[in-house]
Amino acid sequence: MDQTVLIKVIDHDGKTHEIEAPTDFNLNVMEIVRAADLPMEGTCGGMALCASCHVYIESAHEIFDRSEEEEDMLDQAFFVMDNSRLACQIPVEESLDGLVIRLAPQNE
């Protein structure tokens, strides 16, 4: 049986988009957001080599700690906060059901 989770994405205009994401295709949050045609570049293709998929975790979900590579990229990003993450580094799994993220501004 296919399992899906609901992820809410708040865009740059403050509008909330609800996305049903499958948990059985080994996808990450960046891929789900891009598939929903929301404005997220994902320039490096999910390798944590850029910060074009920078998001803020708005819900109380406890997502694993940032890797050293993710920390390095966020150090170079604009508008980084304590709840900043790279969407490409968040795998879509059942524990994300109800996740709320906000797209970070892309530049200064």
Secondary structure, 3 states (H helix, E strand, C coil): CCCEEEEEEECCCCCEEEEEEECCCCCEHHHHHHHCCCCCCCCCCCCCCCCCCEEEECCCCCCCCCCHHHHHHHHCCCCCCCCEEEHHHCECCHHHCCEEEEECCCCC
